[in-house]
Amino acid sequence: MKTITKIFTMAAAVALFATTSLNAQTMMETDPNPAPKGMGFKVGVGINGGVFRDKSPMDYAYGADLKLQWDLTPYVAVTASGGYTKLIAKDNAVDADFIPAKGGVKVFPIKRMYLATEAGAGIAIQDGAKTNFIYSGGLGYEFGGFDAGVRYEGYVNDSASTTYFRKTGQYAVRLAYNFKL
């Protein structure tokens, strides 16, 4: 009886496997970083605002910018930006208006989140004002076409400038929308 049970079990198993179609599961590859593969371009239009430390001669700042982003790899991009920034001074001092022209690098260590650094010049608009050296570092997050970031932006001014202020910096927020080219 045991032999008949074994034969019957084996026959049932063979019949089951013969009539069932087997499909291997396919695994879809997902990229942890949404940046485009290879080289791609984006143009971002943004607004920003910031506040200064208590010891600074400046109170707050606001501005707008246009940023070109060239994605070298899915994890590294080179940036160039220009725009307008106004620094509002404390205690009836002279406000500073300038056109920032900066270049930098963005690194995407995790999905959609980036670390960014930039350096460049703040070309003064007022008569007698000198060009500032600008440097910044921060982090941000890209989602959809939107870009939200925070940064520290430092300014070094020439003492011969009519809008001179000692070395200072702002803590700023930037909100932008990126257009793919």
Buried (B, 14 or more C-beta within 10 A) or exposed (E): EEEEEEEEEEEEEEEEEEEEEEEEEEEEEEEEBEBBEEEBBBBBBBEBEBBBEEEBBBBBBBBEBBBBBBBBBBBBBEBBBBBBBEBEBEEEBBBBBBBBBBEBBBBBEEEBBBBBBBBBBBBBBBEEBBBBBBBBBBBBBBEEEEBEBBBEBBBEBEEEBEBBBEEBBBBBBBEBEBEEE
